[in-house]
Amino acid sequence: EVKAHRTALPNEAVDHFESLLNEWCNMIERYLNQPSDNGSDADDVGPRGELEYWRGRMQKLTSITEQLKRPDCKQVISVLS
């Protein structure tokens, strides 16, 4: 596993990593803000609808977490930390 620190890399590489991270943040925000696919009215969904909403939310967060554990993501985060 190659570990690099921000100061050991050329400025262009650090700028690229920062750009990637910003892009990822924007993608995550859009993904989390997507309306749910349950098709019910958000004002009166009842307990089952509420449960489904939070189950879907948990699945989205789990998906994001798993993607951020990939080696390429870890490397970018490590360099910028």
Gaussian input, Z-matrix of N, CA and C with variables (Angstrom, degrees):
# hf/3-21g

backbone

0 1
 N
 C     1     B1
 C     2     B2     1     A1
 N     3     B3     2     A2     1     D1
 C     4     B4     3     A3     2     D2
 C     5     B5     4     A4     3     D3
 N     6     B6     5     A5     4     D4
 C     7     B7     6     A6     5     D5
 C     8     B8     7     A7     6     D6
 N     9     B9     8     A8     7     D7
 C    10    B10     9     A9     8     D8
 C    11    B11    10    A10     9     D9
 N    12    B12    11    A11    10    D10
 C    13    B13    12    A12    11    D11
 C    14    B14    13    A13    12    D12
 N    15    B15    14    A14    13    D13
 C    16    B16    15    A15    14    D14
 C    17    B17    16    A16    15    D15
 N    18    B18    17    A17    16    D16
 C    19    B19    18    A18    17    D17
 C    20    B20    19    A19    18    D18
 N    21    B21    20    A20    19    D19
 C    22    B22    21    A21    20    D20
 C    23    B23    22    A22    21    D21
 N    24    B24    23    A23    22    D22
 C    25    B25    24    A24    23    D23
 C    26    B26    25    A25    24    D24
 N    27    B27    26    A26    25    D25
 C    28    B28    27    A27    26    D26
 C    29    B29    28    A28    27    D27
 N    30    B30    29    A29    28    D28
 C    31    B31    30    A30    29    D29
 C    32    B32    31    A31    30    D30
 N    33    B33    32    A32    31    D31
 C    34    B34    33    A33    32    D32
 C    35    B35    34    A34    33    D33
 N    36    B36    35    A35    34    D34
 C    37    B37    36    A36    35    D35
 C    38    B38    37    A37    36    D36
 N    39    B39    38    A38    37    D37
 C    40    B40    39    A39    38    D38
 C    41    B41    40    A40    39    D39
 N    42    B42    41    A41    40    D40
 C    43    B43    42    A42    41    D41
 C    44    B44    43    A43    42    D42
 N    45    B45    44    A44    43    D43
 C    46    B46    45    A45    44    D44
 C    47    B47    46    A46    45    D45
 N    48    B48    47    A47    46    D46
 C    49    B49    48    A48    47    D47
 C    50    B50    49    A49    48    D48
 N    51    B51    50    A50    49    D49
 C    52    B52    51    A51    50    D50
 C    53    B53    52    A52    51    D51
 N    54    B54    53    A53    52    D52
 C    55    B55    54    A54    53    D53
 C    56    B56    55    A55    54    D54
 N    57    B57    56    A56    55    D55
 C    58    B58    57    A57    56    D56
 C    59    B59    58    A58    57    D57
 N    60    B60    59    A59    58    D58
 C    61    B61    60    A60    59    D59
 C    62    B62    61    A61    60    D60
 N    63    B63    62    A62    61    D61
 C    64    B64    63    A63    62    D62
 C    65    B65    64    A64    63    D63
 N    66    B66    65    A65    64    D64
 C    67    B67    66    A66    65    D65
 C    68    B68    67    A67    66    D66
 N    69    B69    68    A68    67    D67
 C    70    B70    69    A69    68    D68
 C    71    B71    70    A70    69    D69
 N    72    B72    71    A71    70    D70
 C    73    B73    72    A72    71    D71
 C    74    B74    73    A73    72    D72
 N    75    B75    74    A74    73    D73
 C    76    B76    75    A75    74    D74
 C    77    B77    76    A76    75    D75
 N    78    B78    77    A77    76    D76
 C    79    B79    78    A78    77    D77
 C    80    B80    79    A79    78    D78
 N    81    B81    80    A80    79    D79
 C    82    B82    81    A81    80    D80
 C    83    B83    82    A82    81    D81
 N    84    B84    83    A83    82    D82
 C    85    B85    84    A84    83    D83
 C    86    B86    85    A85    84    D84
 N    87    B87    86    A86    85    D85
 C    88    B88    87    A87    86    D86
 C    89    B89    88    A88    87    D87
 N    90    B90    89    A89    88    D88
 C    91    B91    90    A90    89    D89
 C    92    B92    91    A91    90    D90
 N    93    B93    92    A92    91    D91
 C    94    B94    93    A93    92    D92
 C    95    B95    94    A94    93    D93
 N    96    B96    95    A95    94    D94
 C    97    B97    96    A96    95    D95
 C    98    B98    97    A97    96    D96
 N    99    B99    98    A98    97    D97
 C   100   B100    99    A99    98    D98
 C   101   B101   100   A100    99    D99
 N   102   B102   101   A101   100   D100
 C   103   B103   102   A102   101   D101
 C   104   B104   103   A103   102   D102
 N   105   B105   104   A104   103   D103
 C   106   B106   105   A105   104   D104
 C   107   B107   106   A106   105   D105
 N   108   B108   107   A107   106   D106
 C   109   B109   108   A108   107   D107
 C   110   B110   109   A109   108   D108
 N   111   B111   110   A110   109   D109
 C   112   B112   111   A111   110   D110
 C   113   B113   112   A112   111   D111
 N   114   B114   113   A113   112   D112
 C   115   B115   114   A114   113   D113
 C   116   B116   115   A115   114   D114
 N   117   B117   116   A116   115   D115
 C   118   B118   117   A117   116   D116
 C   119   B119   118   A118   117   D117
 N   120   B120   119   A119   118   D118
 C   121   B121   120   A120   119   D119
 C   122   B122   121   A121   120   D120
 N   123   B123   122   A122   121   D121
 C   124   B124   123   A123   122   D122
 C   125   B125   124   A124   123   D123
 N   126   B126   125   A125   124   D124
 C   127   B127   126   A126   125   D125
 C   128   B128   127   A127   126   D126
 N   129   B129   128   A128   127   D127
 C   130   B130   129   A129   128   D128
 C   131   B131   130   A130   129   D129
 N   132   B132   131   A131   130   D130
 C   133   B133   132   A132   131   D131
 C   134   B134   133   A133   132   D132
 N   135   B135   134   A134   133   D133
 C   136   B136   135   A135   134   D134
 C   137   B137   136   A136   135   D135
 N   138   B138   137   A137   136   D136
 C   139   B139   138   A138   137   D137
 C   140   B140   139   A139   138   D138
 N   141   B141   140   A140   139   D139
 C   142   B142   141   A141   140   D140
 C   143   B143   142   A142   141   D141
 N   144   B144   143   A143   142   D142
 C   145   B145   144   A144   143   D143
 C   146   B146   145   A145   144   D144
 N   147   B147   146   A146   145   D145
 C   148   B148   147   A147   146   D146
 C   149   B149   148   A148   147   D147
 N   150   B150   149   A149   148   D148
 C   151   B151   150   A150   149   D149
 C   152   B152   151   A151   150   D150
 N   153   B153   152   A152   151   D151
 C   154   B154   153   A153   152   D152
 C   155   B155   154   A154   153   D153
 N   156   B156   155   A155   154   D154
 C   157   B157   156   A156   155   D155
 C   158   B158   157   A157   156   D156
 N   159   B159   158   A158   157   D157
 C   160   B160   159   A159   158   D158
 C   161   B161   160   A160   159   D159
 N   162   B162   161   A161   160   D160
 C   163   B163   162   A162   161   D161
 C   164   B164   163   A163   162   D162
 N   165   B165   164   A164   163   D163
 C   166   B166   165   A165   164   D164
 C   167   B167   166   A166   165   D165
 N   168   B168   167   A167   166   D166
 C   169   B169   168   A168   167   D167
 C   170   B170   169   A169   168   D168
 N   171   B171   170   A170   169   D169
 C   172   B172   171   A171   170   D170
 C   173   B173   172   A172   171   D171
 N   174   B174   173   A173   172   D172
 C   175   B175   174   A174   173   D173
 C   176   B176   175   A175   174   D174
 N   177   B177   176   A176   175   D175
 C   178   B178   177   A177   176   D176
 C   179   B179   178   A178   177   D177
 N   180   B180   179   A179   178   D178
 C   181   B181   180   A180   179   D179
 C   182   B182   181   A181   180   D180
 N   183   B183   182   A182   181   D181
 C   184   B184   183   A183   182   D182
 C   185   B185   184   A184   183   D183
 N   186   B186   185   A185   184   D184
 C   187   B187   186   A186   185   D185
 C   188   B188   187   A187   186   D186
 N   189   B189   188   A188   187   D187
 C   190   B190   189   A189   188   D188
 C   191   B191   190   A190   189   D189
 N   192   B192   191   A191   190   D190
 C   193   B193   192   A192   191   D191
 C   194   B194   193   A193   192   D192
 N   195   B195   194   A194   193   D193
 C   196   B196   195   A195   194   D194
 C   197   B197   196   A196   195   D195
 N   198   B198   197   A197   196   D196
 C   199   B199   198   A198   197   D197
 C   200   B200   199   A199   198   D198
 N   201   B201   200   A200   199   D199
 C   202   B202   201   A201   200   D200
 C   203   B203   202   A202   201   D201
 N   204   B204   203   A203   202   D202
 C   205   B205   204   A204   203   D203
 C   206   B206   205   A205   204   D204
 N   207   B207   206   A206   205   D205
 C   208   B208   207   A207   206   D206
 C   209   B209   208   A208   207   D207
 N   210   B210   209   A209   208   D208
 C   211   B211   210   A210   209   D209
 C   212   B212   211   A211   210   D210
 N   213   B213   212   A212   211   D211
 C   214   B214   213   A213   212   D212
 C   215   B215   214   A214   213   D213
 N   216   B216   215   A215   214   D214
 C   217   B217   216   A216   215   D215
 C   218   B218   217   A217   216   D216
 N   219   B219   218   A218   217   D217
 C   220   B220   219   A219   218   D218
 C   221   B221   220   A220   219   D219
 N   222   B222   221   A221   220   D220
 C   223   B223   222   A222   221   D221
 C   224   B224   223   A223   222   D222
 N   225   B225   224   A224   223   D223
 C   226   B226   225   A225   224   D224
 C   227   B227   226   A226   225   D225
 N   228   B228   227   A227   226   D226
 C   229   B229   228   A228   227   D227
 C   230   B230   229   A229   228   D228
 N   231   B231   230   A230   229   D229
 C   232   B232   231   A231   230   D230
 C   233   B233   232   A232   231   D231
 N   234   B234   233   A233   232   D232
 C   235   B235   234   A234   233   D233
 C   236   B236   235   A235   234   D234
 N   237   B237   236   A236   235   D235
 C   238   B238   237   A237   236   D236
 C   239   B239   238   A238   237   D237
 N   240   B240   239   A239   238   D238
 C   241   B241   240   A240   239   D239
 C   242   B242   241   A241   240   D240

   B1=1.4568
   B2=1.5296
   B3=1.2922
   B4=1.4586
   B5=1.5180
   B6=1.3233
   B7=1.4528
   B8=1.5153
   B9=1.2906
   B10=1.4589
   B11=1.5125
   B12=1.2882
   B13=1.4532
   B14=1.5130
   B15=1.2845
   B16=1.4598
   B17=1.5345
   B18=1.3282
   B19=1.4630
   B20=1.5254
   B21=1.3318
   B22=1.4620
   B23=1.5249
   B24=1.3168
   B25=1.4588
   B26=1.5237
   B27=1.3220
   B28=1.4621
   B29=1.5344
   B30=1.3249
   B31=1.4646
   B32=1.5306
   B33=1.3380
   B34=1.4597
   B35=1.5294
   B36=1.3243
   B37=1.4664
   B38=1.5276
   B39=1.3129
   B40=1.4679
   B41=1.5300
   B42=1.3312
   B43=1.4739
   B44=1.5287
   B45=1.3275
   B46=1.4672
   B47=1.5294
   B48=1.3260
   B49=1.4637
   B50=1.5220
   B51=1.3396
   B52=1.4581
   B53=1.5243
   B54=1.3182
   B55=1.4574
   B56=1.5323
   B57=1.3269
   B58=1.4712
   B59=1.5235
   B60=1.3184
   B61=1.4529
   B62=1.5303
   B63=1.3193
   B64=1.4715
   B65=1.5214
   B66=1.3232
   B67=1.4623
   B68=1.5290
   B69=1.3360
   B70=1.4583
   B71=1.5295
   B72=1.3231
   B73=1.4751
   B74=1.5249
   B75=1.3205
   B76=1.4658
   B77=1.5216
   B78=1.3305
   B79=1.4702
   B80=1.5300
   B81=1.3173
   B82=1.4640
   B83=1.5243
   B84=1.3180
   B85=1.4632
   B86=1.5341
   B87=1.3305
   B88=1.4729
   B89=1.5223
   B90=1.3219
   B91=1.4644
   B92=1.5305
   B93=1.3319
   B94=1.4597
   B95=1.5228
   B96=1.3190
   B97=1.4606
   B98=1.5255
   B99=1.3248
   B100=1.4661
   B101=1.5228
   B102=1.3296
   B103=1.4639
   B104=1.5308
   B105=1.3118
   B106=1.4691
   B107=1.5155
   B108=1.2991
   B109=1.4672
   B110=1.5276
   B111=1.3398
   B112=1.4598
   B113=1.5250
   B114=1.3351
   B115=1.4505
   B116=1.5133
   B117=1.3145
   B118=1.4538
   B119=1.5205
   B120=1.3157
   B121=1.4598
   B122=1.5312
   B123=1.2977
   B124=1.4604
   B125=1.5253
   B126=1.3331
   B127=1.4583
   B128=1.5307
   B129=1.3210
   B130=1.4539
   B131=1.5269
   B132=1.3076
   B133=1.4618
   B134=1.5266
   B135=1.2998
   B136=1.4562
   B137=1.5177
   B138=1.3327
   B139=1.4662
   B140=1.5267
   B141=1.3324
   B142=1.4678
   B143=1.5309
   B144=1.3154
   B145=1.4596
   B146=1.5165
   B147=1.3110
   B148=1.4693
   B149=1.5277
   B150=1.3076
   B151=1.4639
   B152=1.5289
   B153=1.3172
   B154=1.4644
   B155=1.5258
   B156=1.3417
   B157=1.4690
   B158=1.5242
   B159=1.3334
   B160=1.4680
   B161=1.5251
   B162=1.3214
   B163=1.4683
   B164=1.5333
   B165=1.3306
   B166=1.4617
   B167=1.5148
   B168=1.3246
   B169=1.4727
   B170=1.5246
   B171=1.3276
   B172=1.4625
   B173=1.5295
   B174=1.3304
   B175=1.4617
   B176=1.5264
   B177=1.3151
   B178=1.4642
   B179=1.5206
   B180=1.3296
   B181=1.4647
   B182=1.5256
   B183=1.3211
   B184=1.4621
   B185=1.5247
   B186=1.3120
   B187=1.4614
   B188=1.5311
   B189=1.3118
   B190=1.4707
   B191=1.5245
   B192=1.3221
   B193=1.4675
   B194=1.5237
   B195=1.3233
   B196=1.4674
   B197=1.5290
   B198=1.3065
   B199=1.4681
   B200=1.5299
   B201=1.3246
   B202=1.4681
   B203=1.5285
   B204=1.3187
   B205=1.4666
   B206=1.5305
   B207=1.3360
   B208=1.4676
   B209=1.5308
   B210=1.3389
   B211=1.4677
   B212=1.5365
   B213=1.3315
   B214=1.4647
   B215=1.5206
   B216=1.3089
   B217=1.4546
   B218=1.5339
   B219=1.3172
   B220=1.4661
   B221=1.5296
   B222=1.3290
   B223=1.4599
   B224=1.5384
   B225=1.3169
   B226=1.4691
   B227=1.5271
   B228=1.3173
   B229=1.4511
   B230=1.5210
   B231=1.3230
   B232=1.4612
   B233=1.5241
   B234=1.3053
   B235=1.4714
   B236=1.5183
   B237=1.3282
   B238=1.4606
   B239=1.5182
   B240=1.3321
   B241=1.4816
   B242=1.4962
   A1=109.03
   A2=115.80
   A3=121.63
   A4=108.70
   A5=115.99
   A6=120.26
   A7=108.20
   A8=115.15
   A9=120.46
   A10=108.40
   A11=115.64
   A12=120.98
   A13=108.17
   A14=115.22
   A15=122.98
   A16=111.72
   A17=118.95
   A18=121.14
   A19=112.45
   A20=116.98
   A21=120.65
   A22=112.42
   A23=117.24
   A24=121.12
   A25=111.11
   A26=116.74
   A27=119.59
   A28=110.29
   A29=116.34
   A30=121.13
   A31=112.14
   A32=116.58
   A33=120.01
   A34=111.15
   A35=116.57
   A36=120.70
   A37=110.35
   A38=116.48
   A39=120.52
   A40=109.67
   A41=116.54
   A42=120.29
   A43=110.97
   A44=115.94
   A45=120.47
   A46=110.61
   A47=117.32
   A48=121.53
   A49=110.60
   A50=117.11
   A51=120.28
   A52=110.56
   A53=116.27
   A54=120.86
   A55=110.60
   A56=116.30
   A57=120.71
   A58=111.11
   A59=116.25
   A60=120.31
   A61=110.99
   A62=116.90
   A63=120.26
   A64=110.82
   A65=116.33
   A66=120.73
   A67=110.64
   A68=116.77
   A69=120.47
   A70=110.62
   A71=116.78
   A72=120.33
   A73=110.75
   A74=116.68
   A75=120.37
   A76=111.28
   A77=116.53
   A78=120.53
   A79=110.66
   A80=116.52
   A81=121.13
   A82=109.89
   A83=116.58
   A84=120.37
   A85=111.08
   A86=116.72
   A87=119.77
   A88=110.93
   A89=116.38
   A90=121.18
   A91=110.88
   A92=116.56
   A93=120.17
   A94=112.42
   A95=117.17
   A96=120.66
   A97=113.50
   A98=117.12
   A99=119.97
   A100=108.71
   A101=116.71
   A102=118.31
   A103=110.64
   A104=115.03
   A105=119.08
   A106=109.58
   A107=115.51
   A108=121.94
   A109=113.26
   A110=117.46
   A111=117.76
   A112=113.11
   A113=118.82
   A114=122.26
   A115=115.23
   A116=118.96
   A117=119.85
   A118=110.68
   A119=116.14
   A120=122.68
   A121=108.82
   A122=117.38
   A123=122.21
   A124=112.28
   A125=119.33
   A126=121.23
   A127=112.93
   A128=118.26
   A129=120.78
   A130=109.95
   A131=116.13
   A132=119.80
   A133=112.70
   A134=117.85
   A135=120.79
   A136=111.76
   A137=116.27
   A138=120.71
   A139=113.68
   A140=117.00
   A141=119.34
   A142=110.46
   A143=116.72
   A144=120.91
   A145=111.74
   A146=116.06
   A147=121.00
   A148=109.78
   A149=116.47
   A150=121.25
   A151=110.58
   A152=116.54
   A153=120.83
   A154=111.34
   A155=116.06
   A156=119.66
   A157=110.09
   A158=116.72
   A159=119.92
   A160=111.80
   A161=117.64
   A162=120.49
   A163=109.52
   A164=116.51
   A165=121.01
   A166=111.74
   A167=115.99
   A168=120.65
   A169=110.07
   A170=115.86
   A171=120.51
   A172=110.70
   A173=117.30
   A174=120.71
   A175=110.81
   A176=117.13
   A177=120.30
   A178=110.86
   A179=116.54
   A180=120.05
   A181=111.71
   A182=116.89
   A183=120.90
   A184=110.36
   A185=116.58
   A186=121.24
   A187=110.95
   A188=116.18
   A189=120.57
   A190=110.12
   A191=116.35
   A192=120.89
   A193=111.15
   A194=116.69
   A195=120.34
   A196=111.13
   A197=117.55
   A198=120.13
   A199=111.26
   A200=116.58
   A201=120.17
   A202=112.26
   A203=117.23
   A204=121.24
   A205=112.34
   A206=116.72
   A207=119.54
   A208=109.54
   A209=117.33
   A210=120.70
   A211=113.92
   A212=117.87
   A213=118.82
   A214=111.82
   A215=117.38
   A216=120.71
   A217=110.73
   A218=115.09
   A219=119.84
   A220=111.14
   A221=116.18
   A222=120.57
   A223=110.51
   A224=116.40
   A225=120.11
   A226=110.16
   A227=116.38
   A228=120.55
   A229=111.10
   A230=116.43
   A231=121.22
   A232=111.56
   A233=116.69
   A234=120.37
   A235=110.86
   A236=116.54
   A237=119.69
   A238=113.54
   A239=117.27
   A240=120.51
   A241=111.28
   D1=125.86
   D2=179.97
   D3=-91.26
   D4=126.22
   D5=176.31
   D6=-115.82
   D7=132.89
   D8=178.31
   D9=-127.84
   D10=153.26
   D11=176.16
   D12=-111.33
   D13=150.70
   D14=-177.14
   D15=-50.12
   D16=-40.01
   D17=-176.70
   D18=-75.25
   D19=-17.04
   D20=-178.97
   D21=-88.98
   D22=-4.48
   D23=-177.28
   D24=-107.85
   D25=153.25
   D26=174.88
   D27=-61.74
   D28=151.55
   D29=-179.21
   D30=-56.38
   D31=-35.74
   D32=-179.51
   D33=-62.52
   D34=-38.58
   D35=179.41
   D36=-67.17
   D37=-44.05
   D38=178.85
   D39=-63.10
   D40=-43.52
   D41=177.44
   D42=-59.78
   D43=-41.47
   D44=178.93
   D45=-63.17
   D46=-44.71
   D47=179.10
   D48=-62.92
   D49=-41.05
   D50=178.26
   D51=-63.62
   D52=-39.27
   D53=177.65
   D54=-64.36
   D55=-43.12
   D56=176.74
   D57=-59.58
   D58=-46.02
   D59=-178.49
   D60=-62.98
   D61=-41.95
   D62=177.15
   D63=-62.24
   D64=-41.70
   D65=178.26
   D66=-62.85
   D67=-43.58
   D68=178.11
   D69=-61.02
   D70=-44.21
   D71=179.69
   D72=-59.66
   D73=-43.90
   D74=178.66
   D75=-63.97
   D76=-41.43
   D77=179.28
   D78=-64.20
   D79=-42.44
   D80=179.51
   D81=-63.55
   D82=-44.09
   D83=179.77
   D84=-61.16
   D85=-44.82
   D86=178.17
   D87=-63.35
   D88=-42.33
   D89=-179.76
   D90=-61.39
   D91=-44.97
   D92=-179.04
   D93=-69.86
   D94=-26.47
   D95=-178.61
   D96=-89.73
   D97=-1.49
   D98=176.82
   D99=-64.36
   D100=138.16
   D101=177.64
   D102=-64.33
   D103=151.11
   D104=179.19
   D105=-71.25
   D106=159.11
   D107=-176.55
   D108=-94.00
   D109=12.10
   D110=-175.44
   D111=-76.14
   D112=-15.88
   D113=173.18
   D114=73.98
   D115=5.25
   D116=-179.43
   D117=-95.96
   D118=161.68
   D119=179.92
   D120=-70.57
   D121=127.84
   D122=-175.23
   D123=-68.63
   D124=-20.35
   D125=-176.80
   D126=-78.27
   D127=-27.77
   D128=-175.38
   D129=-143.84
   D130=73.65
   D131=-175.55
   D132=-97.32
   D133=-19.51
   D134=-178.43
   D135=76.77
   D136=177.38
   D137=-176.55
   D138=-61.70
   D139=-40.84
   D140=-178.84
   D141=-65.18
   D142=-43.53
   D143=178.58
   D144=-63.38
   D145=-38.81
   D146=177.99
   D147=-64.44
   D148=-43.44
   D149=178.19
   D150=-61.17
   D151=-45.29
   D152=179.15
   D153=-62.66
   D154=-39.67
   D155=178.25
   D156=-58.70
   D157=-50.20
   D158=-176.89
   D159=-70.88
   D160=-30.48
   D161=175.53
   D162=-64.54
   D163=-44.78
   D164=177.20
   D165=-62.92
   D166=-39.82
   D167=179.00
   D168=-62.62
   D169=-43.86
   D170=178.98
   D171=-62.15
   D172=-40.84
   D173=178.99
   D174=-63.00
   D175=-40.37
   D176=178.15
   D177=-63.56
   D178=-45.61
   D179=-179.62
   D180=-65.34
   D181=-38.12
   D182=177.29
   D183=-64.18
   D184=-41.57
   D185=178.49
   D186=-61.30
   D187=-44.68
   D188=178.88
   D189=-62.78
   D190=-45.60
   D191=-179.34
   D192=-59.31
   D193=-44.10
   D194=179.64
   D195=-62.99
   D196=-39.94
   D197=179.26
   D198=-66.95
   D199=-37.31
   D200=-179.57
   D201=-71.47
   D202=-13.34
   D203=177.43
   D204=-84.72
   D205=-7.27
   D206=179.36
   D207=-62.87
   D208=149.31
   D209=-178.24
   D210=-56.65
   D211=-39.80
   D212=-179.08
   D213=-67.07
   D214=-37.58
   D215=177.37
   D216=-68.11
   D217=-43.21
   D218=178.53
   D219=-58.85
   D220=-39.49
   D221=-178.66
   D222=-64.17
   D223=-45.99
   D224=179.69
   D225=-61.80
   D226=-46.81
   D227=-179.29
   D228=-63.64
   D229=-40.21
   D230=179.09
   D231=-62.43
   D232=-43.60
   D233=-179.16
   D234=-64.36
   D235=-39.53
   D236=-175.44
   D237=-85.78
   D238=-6.44
   D239=-179.19
   D240=-81.92

